[in-house]
Amino acid sequence: MTTYQETPPHALDALGDPTRRAIFEQLAERPSAVVDLADRLPVSRPAVSQHLKMLREAGLVRDVQVGTRRVYSLDPDGLAGLRDYLERFWRTALHSFKTRVERENREKEQGEADD
């Protein structure tokens, strides 16, 4: 069985909170400082900072110092890990769908041959 790093499930846990998801979605639109995020969301700057800390620990965001501010953006490496994790389920679903359609086609062809 394939093993996966703990990062994707931790990332899913982090995105389970609606405020963190909103911050994540804001950062998908453009990199932002805490003050800018707090201005666009109904939470305080300290709360935004705490949510960003959790998103950073989950590997979903990164930050860089720009003057006196820290600017946050999505972390492509963390997103790739999350995408790989989710892709596994998509591949399984597609494979199951393909198998079912093929089985139904064989059964249909068998039924027509018996007539």
PyMOL commands that set and color helices and strands:
alter all, ss='L'
color gray80, all
select helices_A, chain A and resi 7-15+18-29+34-40+45-57+76-114
alter helices_A, ss='H'
color red, helices_A
select strands_A, chain A and resi 32-33+61-66+69-74
alter strands_A, ss='S'
color yellow, strands_A
deselect
rebuild
show_as cartoon
